Amino acid sequence: MTFFQLIRKNLFRKKLRTILTTFAIFVAFAIFGILATFQNALNSGADTASADRLIVTNKINFTLPMPIAYASRVATVPGVKLVSHANWFGGYYQEPKNFLVALAIDPQSYLDLYPEYVLPPAQRAAFLGDRGSIIVGEGLAKQFNWKLGDRIPIKSNIFRKVDGSDTWDFTVAGIMTPGSTGVDVNFVAFHYEYFKQTRSFGGDTIGWLILRTESPKENERISRTIDAMFANSPFETETKTEQAFNKAFTEQLGDVGFIILLVVGAAFGTILLIVGNTMMLTVRERTNEIAVLKTIGFTADSIFRLVIGESLLLASIGGLLGLGAAYAASIGLAAVSGGRFGVMAFSPVTALIGVGIIVALGLLTGLLPALRAMNLNVVTALGRK
Amino acid sequence: MARTLAQINAVTSMNLRSIPSRLWTSISTVVAVGIATGVLLSFLAMSNGFRSTVKGTGSPDVAIFLRKGGGGELNSIITREQVQLIEEAKGIAKGPDGKALLSAEMYSVVDGIKKSSGTKANLPLRGVGPNAVNVRRGIKISAGRMFQSGTAELVVGRAVSKQFKGFELGRTIRLASQNWKVVGEFEAGGSVFESEIWSDIAMLQGLYRRGSSVQTVRARMEDPNRLKELLAFSDADPRLKLDVKAETEFYANQSRGISDLILYLGWPLAIAMSFGALAGALNTMYASVDARMREIATMRAIGFGGLPAFVGTMTESLLLSAIGGVVGTLFAYLLFDGISASTLGSNFTQVVFSFKFTPELVVQGVFLSLIIGFAGGVFPAWRAARVPLLAAFREQ
């Protein structure tokens, strides 16, 4: 019988107890994996942000507009390579509950600035060539069954057309796919020029500017230059890196991160107790047996490894199953949510942290019983009864 | 019958008195059940607090006029001419000056800095006239005074000054490219209005270059039933065609999204954690039965029935989880009751709310712990009831 077989036999001696304990561990790691997936989704904006992109918004609040003339003035700042702009549309499809992130953009520069929104060359050309067209994320296309060439009505809860209607009709010219994992393409975008000419108010204003700098090292200086340029004007600006902007946006949701930490911490505290307790029970029950093992020549060292090995195996089985279940759930959640909360993805980092915690859990819960088993005095143990 | 009862009594008391010999296992069950209960209760209290803040906002006899299809106050726009038309509507109560009691208001978003995290968050800056307080009920200046029209003065809701930096009385704060003096703090019965900053509407219209347009109009109705008349009035006039809602209904709709989210996250989590705690409870109870195999078998041999063994084990399990439930509830209550938090409400601005425990929540928590206790006790108890007599002689 190999050492590992001995550990395995020990672990499954009391099947019911082991199954129950494994289940408890499974639950904790499934909770951990799913909550981490939520957290990733909320942070996906900040994580995939490019270091050389800056966002310029109205200083009072990012929901307020600024003149479109700012785009050309910002372009003259040394170190700025490319400038584009976007405007929030407050869009929805058919009913208000089908909320859409819809943006009126300057098509050419916007797509150049965001190479991670991938469009086949033919679709890109079609979009750039037709003012009344729209590009949509692949998830949304699937959700609402939009095909290339479809005419789709997009409603706005902010803007009105000159004729008083709140519905703009667009031709689907392209379907965007994410260029790498974590990139969020769950939005639609159309030509700002067309939007400006058909809306009844708003004039020559835009929502925000996006620009690419020559190098992230220049970001500080460029931000300061831009904000100084518009200081004391009716539309003061605030320039931030894209990452800082996205992070500030999720922070508005409040103490989500703290709550997640709290729950995961509570779940693990419980599991630690249950598993630790089971291991203690197991070793106590086997006092005689361990004494016999020692008598027939097992060293204290190998006894220690025997017990630690058992707790590690226990933690691994439950933990890996739990992480696996969280992975499966994340795929399901991504499909169900349609990207409304960002990109639901079970990241390799989450998996790695999970495995780290599994090892820590196994070591921690096994340590005390293993020490006790190792230091067991054979004579007292066998004499005890 | 009487004998069975006496037996149950004896076995149960033996069970309970033997708990100290399984102290650590028993404590771990208590703690596991406690944590599961505590997590559930803190989520429920959060959801409950948010809902009661948002739902407690507004009165049924205040009608709110918004642009059609706009949804929130932020997206709405109403012209000066439309406000004048609304003044003519029947069913609106008259103020002391004999004019219709209505308040035309501007609603904009400014940045505040959260005290807890030091991060920026959207705060609503509402431009109001003198009638804002008359139309609403229960707005009370709790410190300082009301702002003076035509000056750069602000009053802030109690929740704002508690949660955000720089809103202390007498301080000057820069918002919307303008330095403002904080001259007062107001209470609004714990409603959403306490998360708002109020200033003079004319000042804001000037700052935002809005001319004479406003965003919403609130009107006090003679009684809540006049809403239909106002709606008909607005629909009949092509110059109006506005959405008209009772203020209570307006805020009730807004509360749904977020509190549902908290609720839908809280229950599944609590259920998952309960299963974890259940596994712990089962382990403990099986260990309890196993440790007393000989004892139980001996009792069976001298004439005790299976039922007392079952009840004894069951009682032990229920007692342990009930203690866990009570401890968890107490902890959650001490840690979280009354704690303030803020999150993004559906108007795209922060809503400050407090965690709120109610007796119903506590009942739900204890109920959950008893379910865990029952499920964790029933199988071990069944085993205890069917211990073979031979086990009495088995070497342990």
HADDOCK unambig.tbl for C-alpha pairs under 7 A between the chains (distance, minus, plus):
assign (segid A and resid 17 and name CA) (segid B and resid 283 and name CA) 5.90 0.50 0.50
assign (segid A and resid 20 and name CA) (segid B and resid 279 and name CA) 4.96 0.50 0.50
assign (segid A and resid 21 and name CA) (segid B and resid 279 and name CA) 6.19 0.50 0.50
assign (segid A and resid 23 and name CA) (segid B and resid 276 and name CA) 6.91 0.50 0.50
assign (segid A and resid 24 and name CA) (segid B and resid 275 and name CA) 6.96 0.50 0.50
assign (segid A and resid 24 and name CA) (segid B and resid 276 and name CA) 4.12 0.50 0.50
assign (segid A and resid 24 and name CA) (segid B and resid 279 and name CA) 5.92 0.50 0.50
assign (segid A and resid 27 and name CA) (segid B and resid 272 and name CA) 6.26 0.50 0.50
assign (segid A and resid 27 and name CA) (segid B and resid 273 and name CA) 6.92 0.50 0.50
assign (segid A and resid 27 and name CA) (segid B and resid 276 and name CA) 6.14 0.50 0.50
assign (segid A and resid 60 and name CA) (segid B and resid 110 and name CA) 5.73 0.50 0.50
assign (segid A and resid 60 and name CA) (segid B and resid 111 and name CA) 6.67 0.50 0.50
assign (segid A and resid 60 and name CA) (segid B and resid 175 and name CA) 6.81 0.50 0.50
assign (segid A and resid 60 and name CA) (segid B and resid 176 and name CA) 4.88 0.50 0.50
assign (segid A and resid 60 and name CA) (segid B and resid 177 and name CA) 6.77 0.50 0.50
assign (segid A and resid 61 and name CA) (segid B and resid 109 and name CA) 6.45 0.50 0.50
assign (segid A and resid 61 and name CA) (segid B and resid 110 and name CA) 5.36 0.50 0.50
assign (segid A and resid 61 and name CA) (segid B and resid 111 and name CA) 5.98 0.50 0.50
assign (segid A and resid 157 and name CA) (segid B and resid 69 and name CA) 6.19 0.50 0.50
assign (segid A and resid 157 and name CA) (segid B and resid 70 and name CA) 4.93 0.50 0.50
assign (segid A and resid 157 and name CA) (segid B and resid 75 and name CA) 6.90 0.50 0.50
assign (segid A and resid 158 and name CA) (segid B and resid 70 and name CA) 6.36 0.50 0.50
assign (segid A and resid 158 and name CA) (segid B and resid 75 and name CA) 5.34 0.50 0.50
assign (segid A and resid 248 and name CA) (segid B and resid 120 and name CA) 6.77 0.50 0.50
assign (segid A and resid 252 and name CA) (segid B and resid 121 and name CA) 5.39 0.50 0.50
assign (segid A and resid 252 and name CA) (segid B and resid 343 and name CA) 6.46 0.50 0.50
assign (segid A and resid 252 and name CA) (segid B and resid 344 and name CA) 5.98 0.50 0.50
assign (segid A and resid 253 and name CA) (segid B and resid 343 and name CA) 4.94 0.50 0.50
assign (segid A and resid 253 and name CA) (segid B and resid 344 and name CA) 5.14 0.50 0.50
assign (segid A and resid 254 and name CA) (segid B and resid 342 and name CA) 6.00 0.50 0.50
assign (segid A and resid 254 and name CA) (segid B and resid 343 and name CA) 4.78 0.50 0.50
assign (segid A and resid 263 and name CA) (segid B and resid 39 and name CA) 6.85 0.50 0.50
assign (segid A and resid 266 and name CA) (segid B and resid 35 and name CA) 6.44 0.50 0.50
assign (segid A and resid 267 and name CA) (segid B and resid 273 and name CA) 6.51 0.50 0.50
assign (segid A and resid 270 and name CA) (segid B and resid 32 and name CA) 4.98 0.50 0.50
assign (segid A and resid 270 and name CA) (segid B and resid 35 and name CA) 6.90 0.50 0.50
assign (segid A and resid 273 and name CA) (segid B and resid 28 and name CA) 5.80 0.50 0.50
assign (segid A and resid 274 and name CA) (segid B and resid 28 and name CA) 6.40 0.50 0.50
assign (segid A and resid 274 and name CA) (segid B and resid 280 and name CA) 5.43 0.50 0.50
assign (segid A and resid 277 and name CA) (segid B and resid 25 and name CA) 6.14 0.50 0.50
